[in-house]
């Protein structure tokens, strides 16, 4: 940064105008905060790291038992083990659920920063979503292990995985921002979040394939943006057929949520320091 | 040279919501209120309480300029608006009205150790804290050794700061902050912590930064000694407005007056018989500020439901050290008693008498050796400004309080 030539004007509504410029200027802080969140997460407890392995594995086992053995659901692709299908659905879902949890408490947890230093507030929930992304990375390593266990070789479509991770990120970040802002505004909102996450798990095709949903309900079902994300993951990793209409709808909803999240966050952001 | 900070007519409004006792809104309240509204639709007007918001101006019409290299001390009582001003300057909140231009990088130090994470090591926290305060990684790396050296924590660099003693913690935090290189440094109450040895070191560093580095410092503290030592100019905030600005000595002097809780305009809404119901010492504009060549009017009102012979009114003048300069009294005349039950007299302190400085008065209503109805001590502070007398050229030196026209003979 150049010295002396640096002029700053403070006026009502001013930071609104320079928002994206500021966000870029504070990228270094974003790196550092993400780095801090990661470091703290994996340092605080060995369990912290282990937890990100134990949780998806246990859930996968239980879901496989409940949906495959008890409810007798089948994987649409006979070459793919049910557990593998569940696990692939679990990847984006765990990421989404973690991101939502982490983001929603991130601002409250960083109160001292918010009331003491200026920076675009969006950095904080964003860096907490990054932490969840690291958990997703760990789960991807688990996925490779499962490939070996089930003797599964993914097709060329796995090259699209980064794209679907991006979509998962957009969905989690958008929803996360919205909920974060709500959480600052209404302090009791945090009691609702676990419910949303739990409820979401059952309306998202994690324990089952979305092909079990009757076709006439498919479009309505895809209003849940995570349906598209999970379907996308299954398509690119396992080669399950992708219903393009419903997939595009989910993506559309994701993007809408991103817009809504950013819009609402920015609307309430100015008063964070006064409200928190 | 154009000012490095220009603050123009800044206002900041907070609204106090009477409905909520808590600082935050709870969703359940909002929902229950909305639901209630639906069911009481016909009598919707009864829910007036919802909008009982009170506005509170934390800052009003704050206007000042700072030249590069100035060290400004901002003083005032709790709630005077100091923190709000600093928060606006460091962009944590936006002003409601007004405009500020800052020419140079700003770093604010609103509390030591902002953003320190207890789980991270000293080394990691230096980088984290530096970034939060606005340093780039390159800058931090360049200054790293200096910071560690200043904080005296070499041995504990790789220990999580949660194991640090509070002294080490503060030292590290201040060290990072002190090695910032912004053109404008905003500091709030950092020196309240640490042992006196380290405080001295901090003061030295701040001094060095501002005097040699030519950096501009805005400093808020309750420690008058620190402010006096570090700053060359000052701003006194009172109830959100600037009361005094200028040389640090003047500002601190008027702050001391304010701190003593002096009643500016004395009013007693429910006075007993022959008690004083009001006293004020104000100029034409309603300010307690007079020039040397101006008479100072001391207006006193007594509640007098009937006539009383022998009633006296006494006024004494105190200087800033609370020494009595003189006392004067008045015997209330029969003609002074008005039909309205109020005796109002104005004492005019002669012009060309008082030199620059702060004064306050004592006022009493009494009958000598028999009855004292009211005795008010140390109220109605006012300031004299002297640009006219022969002694005005010694501004700042202690030349006493009175300008007496003495004779010199040979």
Interface residues (C-beta under 8 A of the other chain):
Chain A: X1 X3 X4 X6 X7 X8 X9 X10 X11 X12 X13 X14 X15 X28 X29 X32 X33 X36 X39 X40 X43 X44 X112 X113 X114 X115 X116 X117 X118 X119 X184 X185 X186 X187 X188 X189 X192 X270 X273 X274 X275
Chain B: X14 X23 X24 X25 X26 X27 X28 X30 X87 X88 X89 X90 X91 X92 X93 X94 X95 X96 X97 X98 X99 X100 X101 X102 X103 X104 X105 X106 X108 X110 X111 X114 X115 X117 X119 X120 X124 X127 X128 X131 X132 X133 X136 X137 X183
